[in-house]
């Protein structure tokens, strides 16, 4: 597994993903540094996190999940790479799980950059309150965990479709309705593309934060866990049966 992860790292070492990853953290830095934080008595840190998490979790995080998955499978689709790879004495399940682990590792790095950008922008702005490390950790790890079903689904699509554009277009098509779905208390927790934002938003009363969009964590992560298992097993099952 370590060798497979090293191989995935080599594929991405000079990829465009390193240009795309800092985009959302830079936006979060700008929000924490420049945006007016008239929080009406709420913690300025939590208010800045809520604003930045809306753009990050609703748009950038779902889109980057699909881009990473498509990039990781692009090399195998080119020049009969899958046929060569599947002919090697390696377990197919390990190949598939290594790609999923690479996606999740990059998403974890993205979340760490996002949290660091919030803190850097707030400190540069001169927010006098201590940085809410617990709130930031819950938000970042919650958003990362909520990406599990989306990562499994995008890897499934990227490993099946031979082109780079098709899985990416699918992800964009289903990301755009987020602006409408997020306002539905019934459907938002069930829609994989809105789950990262819901998980990142500070819950009402957490360190002075409050948001009307926050949902019951047990409900949200119950749906996340079930859909992740479903997409992982479906994608892995199809990958185990493929011939090239």
C-alpha positions in Angstrom: 0.0 0.0 0.0 2.8 2.4 0.8 4.3 1.8 -2.7 1.0 2.4 -4.3 0.6 5.7 -2.4 4.1 6.7 -3.4 3.2 6.0 -7.0 0.1 8.2 -6.7 2.3 11.0 -5.2 4.6 10.8 -8.2 1.7 11.2 -10.6 0.5 14.4 -8.8 3.9 15.9 -8.0 3.9 18.2 -11.0 0.1 18.4 -11.4 -2.0 21.5 -11.7 -3.7 20.5 -8.4 -0.9 22.4 -6.5 -2.1 25.6 -8.2 -5.7 24.9 -7.4 -5.4 23.9 -3.8 -4.4 27.3 -2.4 -7.3 29.2 -4.1 -9.9 28.6 -1.5 -7.5 29.1 1.5 -6.5 32.4 0.0 -10.1 33.4 -0.2 -10.6 32.4 3.4 -7.5 34.5 4.3 -9.0 37.5 2.5 -12.3 37.1 4.3 -10.7 36.9 7.8 -8.4 39.8 7.0 -10.6 42.2 5.0 -14.3 41.4 5.2 -16.4 43.4 7.7 -17.1 41.1 10.7 -20.2 42.7 12.2 -21.1 39.6 14.1 -23.9 41.1 16.3 -22.3 39.8 19.5 -21.0 36.5 18.1 -17.4 35.5 18.1 -15.6 37.2 15.2 -13.6 34.0 14.6 -16.8 31.9 14.4 -18.4 34.6 12.1 -15.4 34.6 9.8 -15.4 30.8 9.7 -19.1 30.8 8.8 -18.6 33.2 5.9 -15.5 31.4 4.6 -17.0 27.9 5.0 -20.0 28.9 2.9 -17.9 29.5 -0.2 -15.4 26.8 0.6 -17.8 24.0 1.5 -20.5 24.8 -1.0 -18.3 25.3 -4.1 -14.5 24.7 -3.8 -14.4 21.6 -1.7 -16.9 19.6 -3.9 -15.3 20.8 -7.1 -11.7 20.0 -5.9 -12.8 16.5 -4.8 -13.9 15.7 -8.4 -10.8 17.4 -9.9 -8.4 15.3 -7.7 -10.2 12.1 -8.6 -10.1 12.8 -12.3 -6.4 13.7 -12.2 -5.5 10.5 -10.3 -7.2 8.4 -13.0 -6.2 10.4 -16.0 -2.8 8.7 -16.3 -4.3 5.2 -16.3 -6.8 6.2 -19.0 -4.1 7.4 -21.3 -2.3 4.9 -23.5 -3.8 1.8 -22.0 -2.6 2.4 -18.5 -5.4 0.4 -16.8 -4.6 -2.7 -18.9 -0.9 -2.5 -17.8 -1.7 -1.7 -14.2 -4.2 -4.5 -13.8 -1.8 -7.0 -15.3 0.6 -6.4 -12.4 0.7 -8.8 -9.5 -1.2 -6.4 -7.2 -4.5 -6.7 -5.5 -7.1 -4.6 -7.3 -8.7 -3.6 -4.0 -5.4 -2.1 -2.9 -5.1 -0.2 -6.1 -8.5 1.3 -5.7 -8.1 2.0 -2.0 -4.7 3.7 -2.6 -6.4 6.1 -5.0 -9.1 6.8 -2.5 -6.5 7.4 0.2 -4.6 9.8 -2.0 -7.8 11.8 -2.6 -8.6 12.0 1.1 -5.0 12.9 1.9 -5.1 15.9 -0.4 -8.5 16.9 0.9 -7.1 16.8 4.5 -4.2 19.0 3.3 -6.7 21.4 1.8 -8.6 21.6 5.1 -5.4 22.3 7.0 -4.5 25.1 4.6 -8.0 26.5 5.0 -7.8 26.5 8.8 -4.3 28.1 8.7 -5.6 30.8 6.4 -8.5 31.7 8.7 -6.1 32.0 11.7 -3.5 34.0 9.7 -6.1 36.4 8.4 -7.7 36.9 11.8 -4.4 37.5 13.5 -3.3 40.0 10.9 -6.6 41.7 11.3 -6.0 42.1 15.0 -8.9 40.0 16.4 -8.3 40.1 20.1 -10.2 37.0 21.0 -8.1 33.8 21.3 -8.3 31.6 18.3 -10.9 28.9 18.8 -8.8 25.9 18.0 -11.5 23.4 19.0 -14.1 25.0 16.8 -11.6 25.1 13.9 -10.6 21.5 14.3 -14.3 20.3 14.4 -15.1 22.4 11.4 -12.1 21.2 9.3 -12.3 17.5 10.3 -16.1 17.6 9.9 -15.8 19.0 6.4 -13.2 16.4 5.5 -15.3 13.5 6.9 -18.3 14.8 5.0 -16.3 14.5 1.7 -16.0 10.7 2.1 -19.1 9.8 0.1 -18.3 12.4 -2.5 -14.7 11.2 -2.9 -15.9 7.6 -3.2 -18.5 8.6 -5.8 -16.1 10.7 -7.8 -13.4 8.0 -7.8 -16.0 5.5 -9.1 -17.0 7.9 -11.9 -13.4 8.8 -12.8 -12.3 5.1 -12.9 -15.1 4.1 -15.2 -15.2 7.0 -17.7 -12.1 7.1 -19.9 -12.1 10.9 -20.5 -10.9 13.5 -18.0 -13.8 15.9 -18.8 -16.7 13.6 -18.3 -16.4 13.0 -14.5 -15.4 16.6 -14.0 -18.5 17.8 -15.9 -20.7 15.5 -13.8 -19.3 17.0 -10.6 -19.8 20.6 -11.8 -23.4 19.8 -12.9 -24.3 18.5 -9.5 -22.4 21.2 -7.6 -24.3 24.1 -9.1 -27.7 23.2 -7.6 -26.1 23.5 -4.1 -27.4 27.1 -3.9 -30.9 25.8 -4.1 -30.6 22.5 -2.2 -28.8 24.1 0.8 -32.0 25.9 1.7 -34.0 22.7 2.0 -33.9 21.4 5.5 -35.2 18.1 4.3 -32.9 17.4 1.3 -29.7 19.3 2.1 -28.4 16.6 4.6 -29.0 13.9 1.9 -27.2 15.6 -1.0 -23.5 14.7 -1.0 -22.5 18.0 -2.6 -23.9 20.1 0.3 -22.8 17.8 3.1 -19.2 19.4 3.4 -20.6 22.8 4.0 -23.2 21.7 6.5 -20.5 19.8 8.4 -18.1 22.9 8.5 -20.6 25.5 9.7 -20.4 26.2 13.4 -23.4 24.8 15.2 -25.6 27.2 17.1 -24.0 28.3 20.3 -20.6 26.8 19.5 -18.0 29.3 20.8 -20.4 32.1 20.2 -21.4 31.0 16.7 -24.8 30.4 15.3 -26.3 29.5 12.0 -29.8 28.6 10.8 -28.3 26.1 8.3 -26.7 23.8 10.9 -28.3 20.4 11.1 -28.3 17.6 13.7 -24.8 16.1 13.5 -26.0 12.6 14.2 -28.4 12.8 11.2 -25.8 14.3 8.9 -23.0 12.0 9.7 -25.3 9.0 9.7 -26.2 9.8 6.1 -22.5 10.5 5.3 -21.4 7.1 6.7 -24.2 5.1 5.0 -23.7 6.8 1.6 -19.9 6.4 1.8 -20.2 2.7 2.4 -22.7 2.4 -0.5 -20.5 4.4 -3.0 -17.3 2.7 -1.9 -18.7 -0.9 -2.2 -20.4 -0.1 -5.6 -17.2 1.5 -7.0 -14.9 -1.2 -5.7 -17.2 -4.0 -6.9 -17.2 -2.6 -10.4 -13.4 -2.1 -10.3 -12.8 -5.7 -9.3 -14.8 -6.9 -12.2 -13.3 -4.7 -14.9 -11.1 -6.2 -17.6 -9.0 -3.2 -18.7 
